[in-house]
Amino acid sequence: MKDYSYHKKVIDDVITKLDESDIDLYLIITAEGCDPMTEFIPGVDTVGSSAFLFTKDGKKLATASSIDAQDVEESGLFDEVRHYENYDETLAQMVLELKPKKIALDFSEGNAFCDGLTMGKYEKFVQSLGDFTFEACSADLFIPAVQEQNKK
C-alpha cells in the first residue's frame, strides 16, 4: 500500500493555512485526475468524479464513486468518505452541511498548478447548491506557501 505520510503533512499544512487565512473550506473538484492538484493533495488517484473537502477547523472529507472510494478510504487521509449515487447531489449536500462562507477553489490567473477547475465543473457545482451563496477565492492564496513548506 502507498505511504501517504507526505500527503498527510501537506493536508495538515493546508488546514493551518485555511485557518490563518479565515477560509472556511478548500474544495478540490476533479474527474479522472483532471486537476493537477490531486497529485499533491491528497495524492490519491481517482477515475470517476471526486471531491476533496478540507475545512479550517480540521475536517477532511471526500466523496468518490464506488470504484474509487476504497482507495480513498484506505489512504487514511479522510475522516469521512461518502460513496455517491449522484455526484452533484452528494457534493452539494456535503457543502451545505458545512455552511462555508468562503470557499477556496482551484482557479487562478497566474498559477497553472492552482487552475485545475474547469468553468463547466464550477458552474455545475454552483448550480447544484441552489440559492446557497458563498465567497469564492483562489487556492493560490495559500497553495504556493504549502508547496514551499513541502518541497520533496
C-alpha positions in Angstrom: 0.0 0.0 0.0 1.2 3.5 -0.8 2.6 5.6 2.1 0.5 8.7 2.5 2.6 10.3 5.3 3.8 13.1 3.0 0.3 13.9 1.9 -1.0 13.9 5.5 1.6 16.6 6.3 0.5 18.6 3.2 -3.1 18.4 4.2 -2.3 19.4 7.8 -0.4 22.4 6.4 -3.4 23.3 4.1 -5.7 23.3 7.2 -3.3 25.6 9.1 -3.3 28.0 6.1 -7.1 27.9 5.8 -7.3 28.8 9.5 -4.7 31.6 9.2 -6.5 33.0 6.0 -10.0 32.7 7.5 -11.1 30.5 4.6 -13.8 28.1 5.7 -13.4 25.4 3.0 -10.9 24.3 0.4 -12.7 22.2 -2.2 -10.9 20.2 -4.9 -13.4 19.1 -7.6 -11.9 16.6 -10.1 -12.7 13.9 -12.6 -10.2 11.4 -14.0 -7.4 13.3 -12.3 -8.0 16.4 -14.4 -6.9 18.7 -11.6 -3.1 18.7 -11.2 -3.6 19.5 -7.6 -4.8 15.9 -6.8 -1.2 14.6 -7.1 -0.2 17.0 -4.3 -3.4 17.0 -2.3 -4.5 14.3 -1.5 -2.2 12.1 -3.6 -5.0 9.5 -4.2 -5.7 8.6 -7.8 -9.4 8.6 -8.9 -11.0 7.6 -12.1 -14.6 9.0 -11.7 -15.7 12.3 -10.4 -14.4 13.0 -6.9 -14.2 15.9 -4.5 -11.9 16.5 -1.5 -13.0 18.9 1.2 -10.8 20.4 3.9 -12.1 22.9 6.5 -10.3 25.4 8.6 -11.4 23.6 11.7 -9.7 20.4 10.6 -12.4 18.3 8.8 -11.1 16.1 6.0 -13.9 14.8 3.8 -14.2 13.2 0.4 -16.8 11.9 -2.0 -15.9 9.3 -4.6 -17.6 6.7 -6.8 -17.8 3.1 -5.5 -14.9 2.3 -7.9 -12.6 4.9 -6.3 -13.9 5.0 -2.7 -11.9 2.1 -1.5 -8.6 3.7 -2.4 -9.7 7.0 -0.9 -10.7 5.3 2.3 -7.6 3.1 2.5 -5.4 6.2 2.3 -6.4 7.0 5.8 -6.4 10.7 5.0 -10.1 11.4 5.5 -12.4 11.5 8.4 -15.3 10.5 6.1 -15.6 9.2 2.6 -19.1 9.3 1.0 -19.9 7.0 -1.8 -22.2 8.6 -4.2 -25.1 7.6 -6.4 -25.4 11.1 -7.7 -22.1 13.0 -7.5 -23.5 16.5 -7.8 -26.2 15.9 -5.1 -23.8 14.3 -2.7 -21.2 17.1 -3.1 -23.8 19.8 -2.7 -25.2 18.1 0.4 -21.7 17.9 1.9 -21.0 21.6 1.3 -24.4 22.6 2.5 -23.9 20.7 5.8 -20.6 22.6 6.3 -22.2 26.0 5.5 -19.0 27.7 4.4 -19.0 31.5 3.9 -15.7 31.4 2.0 -14.5 28.6 -0.3 -11.1 28.3 -1.9 -11.2 26.6 -5.3 -8.6 25.7 -7.9 -8.8 28.6 -10.3 -6.0 31.1 -10.9 -5.0 33.7 -13.5 -1.3 33.4 -12.6 -0.6 29.9 -11.3 -1.4 27.0 -13.6 -0.9 24.5 -10.7 -3.9 26.2 -8.9 -6.0 26.4 -12.1 -7.4 22.8 -12.5 -11.1 23.6 -12.0 -12.9 23.9 -15.3 -15.6 26.5 -15.8 -18.1 23.8 -16.6 -17.5 22.0 -13.4 -17.6 25.2 -11.4 -20.9 26.3 -12.9 -22.4 22.8 -12.3 -21.2 22.9 -8.7 -22.7 26.4 -8.1 -26.0 25.3 -9.7 -26.2 22.2 -7.5 -26.1 24.4 -4.4 -29.4 26.1 -5.3 -29.7 29.5 -3.6 -26.8 28.9 -1.2 -24.2 31.7 -1.6 -20.6 31.8 -0.8 -17.5 33.9 -1.5 -15.1 32.1 -3.8 -11.4 32.7 -3.7 -8.4 31.1 -5.4 -6.3 28.4 -3.8 -3.3 30.3 -5.0 -3.7 32.4 -1.9 -2.1 29.6 0.2 -1.0 26.7 -2.0 2.3 28.2 -3.1 3.2 28.6 0.6 2.2 25.0 1.3 4.3 23.8 -1.7 7.3 25.7 -0.3 6.8 24.0 3.1 6.7 20.6 1.5 9.4 20.5 -1.2 10.4 17.0 -1.8 
